[in-house]
């Protein structure tokens, strides 16, 4: 885990806090994004000229923001998590 430059090792309490709130934020923004996109396209029944472009852009932006927050938060690790199977203390056939 020490040579994985993408992981950020934090204390367990901070890891739990980041995980809870980033997941909550991601769920709310993704759902909100789909609601805004649905409103912009009038449940996908609007003609192209009737689509509310600002609401559509807002919806896509919210969906992307939720995905980015969730992806970034997945980089956090508590000490001892995600042991590397290629490290010296792990057997190559342990699962």
PAZA-201157 format. One record per residue: z negated, y negated, x negated of N, C-alpha, C in turn. Coordinates in steps of 0.02 Angstrom, whole numbers, plus 50000, padded with zeros to 5 digits. Example, Ala and Ser with C-alpha at 12.3 -4.5 7.8 and 13.67 -1.06 7.14 Angstrom:
BEGIN
49610 / 50284 / 49340 / 49610 / 50225 / 49385 / 49610 / 50165 / 49340 $
49646 / 50112 / 49358 / 49643 / 50053 / 49316 / 49606 / 49998 / 49355 $
# end
This chain:
BEGIN
50000 / 50059 / 49959 / 50000 / 50000 / 50000 / 50000 / 49938 / 49957 $
49978 / 49941 / 49897 / 49975 / 49884 / 49854 / 50043 / 49857 / 49834 $
50094 / 49900 / 49830 / 50159 / 49877 / 49809 / 50205 / 49863 / 49868 $
50180 / 49867 / 49929 / 50219 / 49848 / 49987 / 50212 / 49773 / 49998 $
50262 / 49735 / 49976 / 50257 / 49663 / 49978 / 50262 / 49634 / 50048 $
50281 / 49674 / 50097 / 50287 / 49650 / 50166 / 50222 / 49654 / 50205 $
50174 / 49691 / 50182 / 50111 / 49699 / 50218 / 50062 / 49645 / 50195 $
50022 / 49622 / 50242 / 49969 / 49573 / 50228 / 49903 / 49606 / 50245 $
49862 / 49620 / 50195 / 49799 / 49653 / 50205 / 49746 / 49601 / 50223 $
49714 / 49611 / 50280 / 49662 / 49565 / 50305 / 49601 / 49605 / 50325 $
49544 / 49572 / 50333 / 49485 / 49607 / 50359 / 49498 / 49636 / 50429 $
49462 / 49689 / 50445 / 49475 / 49724 / 50508 / 49465 / 49679 / 50569 $
49416 / 49636 / 50568 / 49404 / 49591 / 50625 / 49463 / 49545 / 50636 $
49490 / 49517 / 50583 / 49549 / 49473 / 50588 / 49610 / 49513 / 50611 $
49617 / 49575 / 50586 / 49672 / 49618 / 50607 / 49671 / 49630 / 50682 $
49611 / 49645 / 50709 / 49605 / 49657 / 50781 / 49622 / 49594 / 50820 $
49599 / 49537 / 50797 / 49613 / 49474 / 50831 / 49687 / 49458 / 50831 $
49718 / 49465 / 50774 / 49790 / 49452 / 50768 / 49829 / 49500 / 50813 $
49810 / 49563 / 50813 / 49845 / 49613 / 50853 / 49839 / 49598 / 50928 $
49780 / 49583 / 50950 / 49769 / 49570 / 51022 / 49807 / 49508 / 51044 $
49798 / 49453 / 51010 / 49827 / 49390 / 51033 / 49903 / 49387 / 51021 $
49928 / 49417 / 50968 / 50000 / 49416 / 50958 / 50035 / 49461 / 51009 $
50005 / 49517 / 51026 / 50033 / 49560 / 51078 / 50032 / 49526 / 51145 $
49976 / 49494 / 51161 / 49971 / 49457 / 51224 / 50023 / 49402 / 51228 $
50029 / 49363 / 51174 / 50078 / 49308 / 51172 / 50149 / 49336 / 51179 $
50163 / 49391 / 51143 / 50230 / 49420 / 51146 / 50247 / 49444 / 51217 $
50200 / 49477 / 51249 / 50213 / 49502 / 51317 / 50225 / 49444 / 51365 $
50181 / 49393 / 51362 / 50188 / 49336 / 51407 / 50254 / 49299 / 51396 $
50272 / 49287 / 51333 / 50334 / 49250 / 51321 / 50397 / 49291 / 51338 $
50396 / 49355 / 51324 / 50455 / 49395 / 51342 / 50463 / 49400 / 51418 $
50408 / 49412 / 51453 / 50412 / 49415 / 51526 / 50433 / 49346 / 51553 $
50402 / 49293 / 51527 / 50421 / 49225 / 51548 / 50494 / 49210 / 51533 $
50519 / 49235 / 51478 / 50589 / 49226 / 51461 / 50635 / 49260 / 51510 $
50618 / 49320 / 51530 / 50659 / 49355 / 51579 / 50656 / 49322 / 51647 $
50597 / 49294 / 51665 / 50590 / 49258 / 51728 / 50634 / 49195 / 51727 $
50632 / 49158 / 51671 / 50673 / 49098 / 51665 / 50748 / 49115 / 51666 $
50766 / 49169 / 51633 / 50836 / 49190 / 51632 / 50858 / 49212 / 51702 $
50814 / 49246 / 51738 / 50828 / 49266 / 51806 / 50836 / 49206 / 51852 $
50793 / 49156 / 51843 / 50798 / 49095 / 51883 / 50862 / 49056 / 51866 $
50881 / 49056 / 51803 / 50940 / 49020 / 51782 / 51004 / 49049 / 51810 $
51005 / 49115 / 51818 / 51065 / 49148 / 51844 / 51059 / 49167 / 51917 $
51005 / 49146 / 51949 / 50992 / 49162 / 52020 / 50998 / 49237 / 52032 $
50958 / 49274 / 51996 / 50956 / 49347 / 51999 / 51024 / 49378 / 51984 $
51059 / 49350 / 51936 / 51124 / 49374 / 51912 / 51178 / 49370 / 51966 $
51168 / 49328 / 52016 / 51218 / 49322 / 52068 / 51255 / 49255 / 52066 $
51236 / 49211 / 52020 / 51267 / 49145 / 52016 / 51334 / 49150 / 51980 $
51380 / 49107 / 52001 / 51443 / 49102 / 51965 / 51429 / 49065 / 51900 $
51476 / 49069 / 51854 / 51466 / 49038 / 51788 / 51454 / 48964 / 51793 $
51485 / 48931 / 51840 / 51476 / 48859 / 51848 / 51408 / 48841 / 51879 $
51374 / 48889 / 51910 / 51310 / 48877 / 51942 / 51250 / 48894 / 51898 $
51262 / 48923 / 51840 / 51208 / 48944 / 51796 / 51175 / 48882 / 51766 $
51110 / 48881 / 51768 / 51071 / 48827 / 51737 / 51065 / 48841 / 51662 $
51104 / 48806 / 51624 / 51106 / 48818 / 51551 / 51038 / 48804 / 51519 $
51003 / 48749 / 51536 / 50938 / 48738 / 51504 / 50888 / 48795 / 51517 $
50886 / 48819 / 51579 / 50842 / 48876 / 51594 / 50863 / 48939 / 51557 $
50928 / 48950 / 51552 / 50953 / 49009 / 51516 / 50934 / 49005 / 51442 $
50942 / 48947 / 51412 / 50924 / 48938 / 51341 / 50849 / 48946 / 51332 $
50810 / 48918 / 51379 / 50737 / 48926 / 51376 / 50718 / 48999 / 51380 $
50749 / 49036 / 51426 / 50734 / 49107 / 51433 / 50750 / 49147 / 51371 $
50808 / 49135 / 51342 / 50827 / 49171 / 51281 / 50781 / 49151 / 51223 $
50763 / 49086 / 51221 / 50717 / 49064 / 51169 / 50649 / 49095 / 51174 $
50623 / 49101 / 51236 / 50558 / 49133 / 51246 / 50560 / 49207 / 51226 $
50613 / 49241 / 51244 / 50620 / 49312 / 51226 / 50621 / 49319 / 51150 $
50660 / 49277 / 51117 / 50664 / 49280 / 51044 / 50597 / 49263 / 51011 $
50562 / 49213 / 51038 / 50497 / 49193 / 51010 / 50446 / 49250 / 51017 $
50446 / 49283 / 51074 / 50400 / 49340 / 51083 / 50415 / 49396 / 51034 $
50479 / 49410 / 51025 / 50498 / 49462 / 50977 / 50480 / 49445 / 50906 $
50490 / 49382 / 50887 / 50474 / 49360 / 50819 / 50399 / 49363 / 50806 $
50359 / 49341 / 50854 / 50286 / 49343 / 50845 / 50263 / 49415 / 50839 $
50289 / 49459 / 50880 / 50269 / 49529 / 50877 / 50290 / 49560 / 50810 $
50351 / 49545 / 50788 / 50375 / 49573 / 50724 / 50333 / 49547 / 50666 $
50317 / 49482 / 50666 / 50277 / 49455 / 50611 / 50207 / 49484 / 50612 $
50177 / 49492 / 50671 / 50109 / 49517 / 50676 / 50105 / 49590 / 50654 $
50160 / 49626 / 50657 / 50158 / 49696 / 50636 / 50152 / 49703 / 50561 $
50158 / 49648 / 50524 / 50151 / 49650 / 50451 / 50077 / 49653 / 50430 $
50032 / 49634 / 50475 / 49961 / 49633 / 50457 / 49933 / 49704 / 50457 $
49889 / 49717 / 50409 / 49857 / 49782 / 50402 / 49784 / 49772 / 50385 $
49742 / 49815 / 50410 / 49672 / 49815 / 50388 / 49668 / 49860 / 50327 $
49618 / 49849 / 50287 / 49610 / 49889 / 50226 / 49605 / 49963 / 50244 $
49644 / 50005 / 50211 / 49643 / 50077 / 50223 / 49694 / 50101 / 50274 $
49731 / 50056 / 50304 / 49782 / 50076 / 50353 / 49848 / 50092 / 50319 $
49887 / 50134 / 50351 / 49956 / 50149 / 50330 / 49959 / 50170 / 50257 $
49926 / 50225 / 50241 / 49928 / 50248 / 50173 / 49999 / 50271 / 50156 $
50018 / 50257 / 50096 / 50084 / 50274 / 50072 / 50086 / 50348 / 50052 $
50130 / 50387 / 50081 / 50133 / 50459 / 50065 / 50160 / 50472 / 49995 $
50188 / 50422 / 49964 / 50214 / 50430 / 49896 / 50163 / 50411 / 49843 $
50103 / 50391 / 49862 / 50053 / 50371 / 49813 / 50025 / 50433 / 49779 $
49991 / 50422 / 49724 / 49966 / 50477 / 49683 / 49914 / 50520 / 49718 $
49874 / 50491 / 49764 / 49821 / 50530 / 49796 / 49844 / 50568 / 49858 $
49908 / 50565 / 49876 / 49934 / 50600 / 49934 / 49979 / 50657 / 49912 $
49972 / 50713 / 49946 / 50016 / 50771 / 49933 / 50083 / 50759 / 49967 $
50138 / 50778 / 49938 / 50203 / 50766 / 49969 / 50215 / 50805 / 50033 $
50177 / 50858 / 50045 / 50188 / 50899 / 50104 / 50130 / 50895 / 50154 $
50097 / 50838 / 50160 / 50039 / 50832 / 50202 / 50055 / 50808 / 50273 $
50115 / 50814 / 50294 / 50129 / 50798 / 50363 / 50183 / 50749 / 50370 $
# end
